[in-house]
């Protein structure tokens, strides 16, 4: 899993590339949480165009970051989830609490 993050003010964009599964979940969780704890992020965008596979652990990573940003009054969006990744997020109910946008 490759993780690239950029920040502009209170907006954080994290681009993921590769498989978001039980093998990579801890790395993704740790890297994002370190930024969220250090900075006053109020808008978090998870750019997923490069995600090739995601399992239930990956869904947990997404929902856990949503909970963290939501608790501080911020918003989280998924960006560019397509194909089977979009289907997994839709079926799991993720898009009932955050939007899939084409930004970032």
Backbone as CSV, one residue per row, in Angstrom:
resi,resn,N_x,N_y,N_z,CA_x,CA_y,CA_z,C_x,C_y,C_z
1,UNK,0.845,-1.182,0.000,0.000,0.000,0.000,0.881,1.232,0.000
2,UNK,0.610,2.133,-0.933,1.295,3.412,-1.029,0.339,4.488,-0.517
3,UNK,0.827,5.353,0.364,0.017,6.418,0.954,0.697,7.752,0.676
4,UNK,-0.053,8.674,0.079,0.471,10.009,-0.186,-0.515,11.018,0.379
5,UNK,-0.043,11.897,1.244,-0.949,12.880,1.836,-0.500,14.293,1.514
6,UNK,-1.481,15.157,1.320,-1.234,16.578,1.134,-2.199,17.337,2.019
7,UNK,-1.743,18.467,2.503,-2.571,19.271,3.397,-2.544,20.721,2.954
8,UNK,-3.718,21.314,2.917,-3.857,22.744,2.664,-4.733,23.298,3.768
9,UNK,-4.145,24.010,4.689,-4.906,24.534,5.816,-5.486,23.398,6.634
10,UNK,-6.793,23.398,6.773,-7.476,22.382,7.575,-8.014,21.238,6.722
11,UNK,-7.583,21.193,5.456,-8.029,20.143,4.526,-6.893,19.144,4.309
12,UNK,-7.190,17.868,4.531,-6.229,16.789,4.321,-6.744,15.879,3.221
13,UNK,-5.885,15.611,2.236,-6.199,14.656,1.176,-5.193,13.520,1.284
14,UNK,-5.705,12.303,1.425,-4.849,11.124,1.477,-5.196,10.249,0.283
15,UNK,-4.182,9.995,-0.546,-4.368,9.146,-1.716,-3.785,7.769,-1.412
16,UNK,-4.611,6.751,-1.613,-4.185,5.378,-1.392,-4.010,4.669,-2.724
17,UNK,-2.986,3.826,-2.790,-2.758,3.010,-3.979,-2.376,1.613,-3.528
18,UNK,-3.111,0.627,-4.035,-2.828,-0.763,-3.689,-4.015,-1.400,-2.993
19,UNK,-3.729,-2.407,-2.179,-4.764,-3.166,-1.498,-4.973,-2.653,-0.078
20,UNK,-6.222,-2.355,0.257,-6.578,-1.928,1.611,-7.238,-3.122,2.293
21,UNK,-6.407,-3.912,2.946,-6.882,-5.149,3.569,-6.187,-5.341,4.914
22,UNK,-6.331,-6.536,5.485,-5.767,-6.773,6.815,-4.241,-6.654,6.841
23,UNK,-3.574,-6.776,5.705,-2.123,-6.632,5.657,-1.680,-5.168,5.720
24,UNK,-2.478,-4.270,5.174,-2.071,-2.862,5.095,-2.845,-1.946,6.040
25,UNK,-3.884,-2.457,6.664,-4.777,-1.615,7.465,-4.059,-0.853,8.569
26,UNK,-3.185,-1.515,9.287,-2.514,-0.859,10.414,-1.640,0.302,9.948
27,UNK,-0.933,0.116,8.841,-0.094,1.187,8.294,-0.945,2.387,7.903
28,UNK,-2.045,2.151,7.207,-2.926,3.235,6.768,-3.517,3.943,7.979
29,UNK,-4.040,3.173,8.914,-4.646,3.717,10.125,-3.646,4.583,10.883
30,UNK,-2.449,4.083,11.095,-1.431,4.793,11.860,-1.019,6.096,11.186
31,UNK,-0.744,6.039,9.888,-0.291,7.250,9.183,-1.360,8.339,9.174
32,UNK,-2.609,7.959,8.946,-3.685,8.955,8.930,-3.923,9.507,10.330
33,UNK,-3.975,8.621,11.315,-4.239,9.070,12.683,-3.152,10.002,13.207
34,UNK,-1.903,9.771,12.838,-0.823,10.669,13.270,-1.061,12.087,12.759
35,UNK,-1.503,12.202,11.523,-1.788,13.531,10.965,-3.004,14.144,11.649
36,UNK,-4.060,13.351,11.825,-5.285,13.872,12.448,-5.041,14.330,13.884
37,UNK,-4.163,13.644,14.600,-3.864,14.024,15.981,-2.968,15.260,16.047
38,UNK,-2.113,15.432,15.070,-1.147,16.529,15.057,-1.740,17.824,14.514
39,UNK,-2.641,17.728,13.572,-3.182,18.893,12.879,-4.658,19.103,13.215
40,UNK,-5.156,20.274,12.960,-6.559,20.612,13.198,-7.367,20.443,11.903
41,UNK,-7.417,19.230,11.417,-8.102,18.915,10.166,-9.613,18.948,10.379
42,UNK,-10.322,19.651,9.501,-11.785,19.671,9.554,-12.420,19.109,8.282
43,UNK,-11.594,18.905,7.245,-12.077,18.273,6.015,-11.056,17.213,5.602
44,UNK,-11.515,15.982,5.536,-10.647,14.859,5.210,-11.184,14.159,3.974
45,UNK,-10.348,14.076,2.951,-10.736,13.418,1.700,-9.838,12.208,1.499
46,UNK,-10.461,11.055,1.350,-9.743,9.814,1.098,-9.868,9.498,-0.382
47,UNK,-8.779,9.691,-1.118,-8.758,9.502,-2.566,-8.446,8.036,-2.854
48,UNK,-9.400,7.346,-3.493,-9.309,5.895,-3.614,-9.220,5.380,-5.048
49,UNK,-8.875,6.244,-5.998,-8.813,5.785,-7.390,-7.761,4.701,-7.601
50,UNK,-6.745,4.654,-6.757,-5.682,3.662,-6.902,-5.856,2.420,-6.059
51,UNK,-6.978,2.305,-5.346,-7.214,1.116,-4.518,-7.689,-0.019,-5.427
52,UNK,-6.979,-1.125,-5.384,-7.281,-2.255,-6.260,-8.070,-3.358,-5.581
53,UNK,-8.064,-3.377,-4.247,-8.784,-4.397,-3.477,-9.072,-3.833,-2.103
54,UNK,-10.229,-4.198,-1.547,-10.566,-3.784,-0.189,-11.423,-4.861,0.447
55,UNK,-11.093,-5.219,1.685,-11.905,-6.181,2.425,-12.572,-5.481,3.610
56,UNK,-13.166,-6.248,4.490,-13.897,-5.660,5.625,-12.972,-4.884,6.560
57,UNK,-11.709,-5.262,6.639,-10.756,-4.506,7.449,-10.575,-3.106,6.881
58,UNK,-10.547,-3.008,5.563,-10.444,-1.701,4.908,-11.654,-0.834,5.190
59,UNK,-12.829,-1.442,5.193,-14.049,-0.704,5.539,-13.941,-0.182,6.965
60,UNK,-13.397,-1.002,7.851,-13.188,-0.568,9.233,-12.251,0.613,9.340
61,UNK,-11.202,0.627,8.525,-10.269,1.755,8.510,-11.004,3.023,8.087
62,UNK,-11.793,2.931,7.034,-12.540,4.090,6.540,-13.498,4.592,7.619
63,UNK,-14.281,3.689,8.202,-15.271,4.095,9.206,-14.622,4.641,10.477
64,UNK,-13.490,4.091,10.860,-12.778,4.599,12.036,-12.275,6.016,11.843
65,UNK,-11.760,6.329,10.641,-11.305,7.688,10.365,-12.498,8.625,10.289
66,UNK,-13.618,8.155,9.740,-14.844,8.963,9.704,-15.256,9.335,11.134
67,UNK,-15.233,8.368,12.023,-15.623,8.625,13.410,-14.715,9.680,14.048
68,UNK,-13.414,9.567,13.822,-12.468,10.533,14.402,-12.726,11.954,13.899
69,UNK,-12.887,12.111,12.602,-13.083,13.453,12.039,-14.464,13.993,12.401
70,UNK,-15.449,13.130,12.451,-16.812,13.527,12.802,-16.895,13.996,14.258
71,UNK,-16.159,13.360,15.148,-16.162,13.737,16.567,-15.640,15.149,16.794
72,UNK,-14.811,15.638,15.888,-14.298,17.005,16.036,-15.078,18.000,15.196
73,UNK,-16.212,17.557,14.643,-17.071,18.442,13.876,-16.659,18.601,12.428
74,UNK,-15.748,17.753,11.964,-15.285,17.820,10.585,-16.080,16.914,9.659
75,UNK,-15.708,16.940,8.393,-16.378,16.102,7.389,-15.332,15.237,6.691
76,UNK,-15.783,14.072,6.268,-14.946,13.165,5.501,-15.669,12.815,4.223
77,UNK,-14.904,12.767,3.132,-15.449,12.384,1.834,-14.547,11.328,1.218
78,UNK,-15.157,10.462,0.438,-14.413,9.517,-0.384,-14.304,10.153,-1.758
79,UNK,-13.146,10.056,-2.365,-12.952,10.626,-3.690,-12.560,9.531,-4.676
80,UNK,-13.233,9.531,-5.811,-12.879,8.682,-6.945,-12.881,7.186,-6.671
81,UNK,-13.812,6.713,-5.851,-13.987,5.266,-5.698,-14.793,4.779,-6.895
82,UNK,-14.252,3.813,-7.613,-14.885,3.321,-8.831,-14.973,1.798,-8.806
83,UNK,-15.768,1.269,-9.699,-15.829,-0.177,-9.908,-16.195,-0.951,-8.665
84,UNK,-15.459,-2.023,-8.429,-15.803,-2.897,-7.303,-15.538,-2.237,-5.947
85,UNK,-14.616,-1.280,-5.873,-14.376,-0.571,-4.610,-15.598,0.289,-4.277
86,UNK,-16.127,0.979,-5.272,-17.340,1.760,-5.063,-18.490,0.850,-4.637
87,UNK,-18.624,-0.306,-5.262,-19.693,-1.248,-4.916,-19.580,-1.720,-3.472
88,UNK,-18.374,-2.044,-3.038,-18.158,-2.489,-1.661,-18.546,-1.396,-0.678
89,UNK,-18.125,-0.169,-0.953,-18.453,0.947,-0.062,-19.948,1.230,-0.048
90,UNK,-20.584,1.110,-1.190,-22.025,1.336,-1.274,-22.790,0.247,-0.510
91,UNK,-22.431,-1.014,-0.738,-23.116,-2.130,-0.077,-22.918,-2.115,1.436
92,UNK,-21.767,-1.626,1.883,-21.493,-1.592,3.324,-22.166,-0.413,4.017
93,UNK,-22.751,0.506,3.247,-23.445,1.651,3.829,-22.583,2.873,4.032
94,UNK,-21.329,2.822,3.604,-20.429,3.953,3.791,-20.982,5.213,3.127
95,UNK,-21.567,5.063,1.937,-22.058,6.239,1.226,-23.376,6.774,1.792
96,UNK,-23.900,6.137,2.820,-25.060,6.714,3.504,-24.615,7.755,4.531
97,UNK,-23.315,7.751,4.887,-22.813,8.727,5.865,-21.774,9.678,5.283
98,UNK,-21.217,9.351,4.127,-20.276,10.259,3.462,-20.432,10.116,1.958
99,UNK,-20.027,11.154,1.248,-20.246,11.142,-0.199,-19.023,10.643,-0.964
100,UNK,-19.298,10.100,-2.154,-18.252,9.724,-3.101,-18.197,10.851,-4.130
101,UNK,-17.119,11.584,-4.102,-16.980,12.752,-4.963,-15.838,12.542,-5.949
102,UNK,-15.698,13.379,-6.889,-14.628,13.291,-7.869,-13.636,14.428,-7.705
103,UNK,-13.354,14.803,-6.460,-12.393,15.872,-6.200,-11.059,15.276,-5.770
104,UNK,-10.094,16.106,-5.616,-8.747,15.767,-5.136,-7.931,15.304,-6.236
